[in-house]
Amino acid sequence: MITLGEMQISGMLTMTVLAVMLALCVPRRSKRGNSFGRARWMMAAGTGLIALQFLLQHTFGFRQMGVTQGVFLNLLFFTPASLLCSMAILYVQRQGSVTRREWLLPSVICGVSVVILIGAVLLDGVPIAEDSSALREVEYVSSVLYVLMQSFLFKYQYVAYKRLEQAVDEYYDRSRRDLFGWMGWSMKTMAVLAFFVPVVIFLQGSPLVVFSIGYFFCIAYSTISLYSYGISEDHQRVEAAESLTPSPSPKGEGSLEITQNHPYDPAITEAVECWKKSAAYREHNLTLGIVARQMGVAQRQLQEWLRQSEYGKLAELVASLRIEEAQRVLKDHPDWSIETVADHCGFNDRKYFHEVFRQHTGMTPLNFQRG
């Protein structure tokens, strides 16, 4: 199994590379604006702090001295590093619209944790190379503050993630969680790892190595994913969907409840019926904007109509029409392959076609065709 020293060296080198990648490579290739610029610097600073922590741990051998010294350095660097990395993800989720309150509360918790750790070392009078019961007690408090800080950050990220999820689900003709799924994985794993801090961080040997590797890979995954998101077209697709969703409330709580000024208009119903008869739903890669133009209505009006209808969102409307068409084609053309039927009805691939067909009919396309 990898030793603690080897893990520290690997972590230091990898985090340094990631920090340099964000600091030097992204500016020339980023397709986002200032919000991503701030996010990448926060992530670079966070990974840089982790690299520095690994360097100091390896150089001075604090973990080899004892648990107290190693835990002190972990909390002193991991707490602000986690704050910066988590806020970087939130900045990307919110396109930079992060309130002072959302910054203030976790920052104050982080600051208190750092101050009491340094204060304990300075006021205790026990050399850092020796074990200190007073420092250990402060570390228990600091580890609890770390969990509290990550809890607030997870709450902010979760609300922002659900808002993105709703916006994308309403905009595209199929689920597009692949555009921003890394955000969900990152925030969940960081939250889970945070709750292990009060216990695992005080252990030595294999449990500590396993936890450190998990934390290390979580940060590395988040950093690489944020970098990839910043230089890809995915953010443009997400922003296109999010443009129809109002910004979070000024109080910073966020809101998943979205209200529109457009009433339920019977004229939209007529436009939808005409669109159904045109069979335009068979086109691939439809979006709310494309469908609204085909119907000759405003996007927000169509969005509100869908919310009040039996479908709820564009994907459900399109899927139901495509499945009806698929059922007809499977009966009328038993010689057609499943791939041909899927393509004819507007589905991008066979697997997705099977998934949606089973959801709507309770059987596979092949069984329906045979039966």
N, C-alpha and C positions, 0 to 999 in steps of 0.2 A: 504494500500500500504506500501511496505517496506520503512522504514525511512532512512535518510542519514547515521545516526550512525550505524544502522544495516548493511547497505550496506558496510560501511567501515570495520567493523569487519569481515564480510563474505569475503570481498575481500582480506583483510590482511591474514586471515587463509588459504584461498584457494591458493593464490599466494605463500605463504610460503611452503605449501605442494608440489606444482608443482616444485618450485625451488629445494627443497630437493630431490624430485623424480628424477629430471634430474641430480643433482649433485652426488647422491649416488647409484641409482638403475641402471641407464643405462650402466655404464662402464662394469658391469659383464655380461650384456645381449646383448649389442650392436653388431650387425653383420656388422657394417660399420667400416671404417678406421679412420684416423686422421681427415678427413674433417668433419665427423659427431661429433667427439670428440670436435672440436672447436665450431661447431654449438650448441651443447647442453650446453656448458659453456656460450655462449653468450645468449642463451635463458634463462638459469638459472639466469644469472646476470640481465637480463631484468625483469623477473618476481620478482626477489628479490627486485629490485628498486621500483616496483609497490607496493609490500607488505610493504616496508618501508614508502612509501608515504601515504598509507592508515593508517598505524600506527601513523605517525606524525599528520595527519589530525584529527584522532580520539582523540589522546592524548591532543593536544593543542587546538582543536576546531576552527581551522582557518576558516572553512566554516561558523561556527556560528558567528565569529567575523565580517565577511564581505566578499564581493566578492574578493577584492584585495588580501587579504592574502591567501585565498583558491586557487585562480588562480595561484598565485606565486608558491605555492608548487606543484600544478598539473603540470605546465609547467617545473618546475625545475627537476622533476623526470620522467614525462611521455615522454619528448623529448628524453633523452638518452635511456630510456627503449624501446621506439618504434624503435629507431635506432638499438639496439642490437637484438631485436626480429625479425625485418625485415631482418637484415643481416644474422641471423641464418638460416632463410628460404632460402635466396639466396645462402648461403654456401652449403646447402643440394642440391639445384637445380643444382649448378655448380660443385658439388663434390669437393669443396674447391678452385676452380679456380676463385677467386675473385681478380680483379686487384687493384692496389694502387689507381688508379683514382676513382674507384667505392667506395672505402673506404674513400678516402680523401674528396670528395665533400660533402656528407651528414654529415661526421664527423665535417667538418669545420662549416657547418650551425648549427649543434647541439652545438658545442663549443661556437659560437658567441651568440646563444640564452641563454645559461647558464651564460656566462660572463656578458651580459647586464642585466640579471635579478639580479644576485648577486651584480653587480656594482650599480644598481639603489637603492638597499636596503642599501648598505654601504654609498653611496654618498648623498642620499636624506636627511638623517638626521631625518626622521620620523620613530618612533618606529614601528616595525612590527605589533604590536597590534592595530595600528591606520591606518585608510584609507589614501592612498597616491595617489594623482593625477599623480605624476611623475611615480610611479610604474605602475599605470594603463596604461599609455601611452606605457611604455616599454613592458608591457604584450601584448598589441595589436601587437606590432612589433614581439615579440617572437612567438605569435600564428601564424602569417603569415609565419615566418621562419619554424615553425613546418610543416605547409602545404607544403611549398617548399621542405623541406627535404623528406617528405613522397612521394612527386611527383617524385623525382629522384629515390627513392628506388623502387617505383612501376614500373617505366620505366625499371630498371634493372631486376626486378623480372619478368615482363611481357615478355621481350625478352627471358629470360631463360626458362620461362614456355612454350612459343611457340616452343622453340627448343626441349624441352622434348616431347611436344605434337606431333611434326612432327616425331621425332625419334621412339616413341612408335607406332604411327599410321602406320609407314612403316615396323615395325618389326613383329607385331602380326597379326593373321588372323581375328581379330575383334578389335573394339575400346576397349582400356584398360585404359581409363581415371581414372578408379577406383583406379589405382595404385598410382596416385599422385594428385588426384582431390582436396585433402585438401589444397595443395599449392595454387591453384587458388582461392579457397574460402577465404583463409586467407589473401592473398595479396589484393584481391578486397575489402573485408570488412574493412581492415585497411586503405585502401585508401579512401573509402567512409566516414568512421568515421573521418578521418583527416580533411576533408573539412567542417565538422561541428564544429571543434574546435574553430575557431575565433568567433563564435556566441554562441554556447551552453555553452562553458566553463565559460562565464561571467554571465550566468543565475543562478537562485537559485530555490529550490523547485523541483517539479516533473520533469521538462525538464532535469535538471541536473542529477537527479537520473536515469532517463531512459537512458540518454547518457552514464553515468558511468557504468551502468549494461551492456549496449551494448559493450562498450570497454572492460570491464572485461571478458565477455563471449568470445569475439573475441580472446583475448590473451590466455584465458584458452583453447579454442578449438585448437588454433595453437600449444600451448605447448603440449597438450595431443596427437595431431596428429603427431607432430614431434617425440615425444617419441615412439609412436606406429610404426611409419615408421622405426625408428632406430633399433627396436628389431624384426622387421618382415622380411619376404623374399621379400617384394615388391621392396625394393631398388635394389636387385639383378636383378630382372626382368627389372626394368627401366634401370639399367646400362648395361645390355646385349643389349638392344636396342640402348642405347646412344653410345655404343662402336663403332658403325659405323658412328657416326656423329662427324665431326671435332670439336675441341674445339673452344671457342669464340676467336675473334681476339685479339692480344696483347693490342690493344687500349682500350679494355673493352666494346666496343659497342655491341659486339655479332653480329651474322649474321645468318639469316634464310636461306640464299642462300648457298647451299652446292654443291661444284664441285667435280667431281671424275676424275681420270685419265683414267678410262676404257671407251673406245668408245662403241657406239651402235654396238654390235657384232652379226651378223646373226647366229653365232653358239649358242648364248644364246636363240634365237628364236626357233631354232630346239630343244634345250634341254627343253624349256617350252612346246612345242607341244608334245614331248614324255611324259613329266610329266602329261599333261592333259589326254592323252590316258590311262595312268596307273591308273587313278582315285584316286591317292594319296591325292587329295584335299579333299576327304571324311574323312580323319583322323581328329580327334579332336585336338584342341590346337596346331595348326601349328605355327611355327615361321619362320622368314626369314632364320635363320640358318638351321633349319630342312629341309625346302624346297630346299635350296641351296645344301645340302648334297644329297638329293634325286635326284636332277638334275645333280649332279656332276660338279657344277660350284662354283665359289667364291661368297661369300655373297655380296661383294661390286659390283661385276659385275651384279649380279641379281638385286640388289637395283637400280643401274643406268639404267638397261634395263627397269625396271618397271616404273621409273620416266619418261622415254621417250616414254613409251607405252601408249595405251589408258586407261590403268588401273590406273597408277599413283603410286599405292602402293600394297603391298601384299594382304591386306584385300579386296580390290576391285576385284583383280583377283580371289581370292578364293571364294568370295561371288557370283560373276557372274557364276562361274562353279557350285557351290553348288545349286544355284537357277535353273540353267538349268537342273541339275539332279533331283531336287525336282519337277519340272514341269513334267518331264518324269515319275517319280515314281507316282505322284498323278493321272496321266492319266492311267498308266498301272496297278496300284494297288489301286483301289478305296476302297478296304476293309481295307487298312492300316490306322491306326490312325495318326493324325497330329504329335503326339510325336514320333511315330515310323519313320515317314518320316524325321522329323528333325534330329533324331539321325543317321539315315542311311546316310544322306547327310553331316554330320559333324557339325551340329549346337549343341551347348551345352544345349540350353533350348528352350522351345516353344516360350516364349516371344520374344527372340532375333530372332528366325526364322520368326515369324510373322512380326517383324519390317523390316527385310531385304527383305522378300518376297514382302511386300507391296511397298517398295521403288523401287524394280525392275519391278514389274508387275502392280502396281496400285490396287491390290486387295488382299484379305486375302487368305491363302492356302485353307481354307474350301470353300470359294466361287469359287476359281479356280477349285477345285475338283468337285464341284457340277455342274459347268457350262460347 
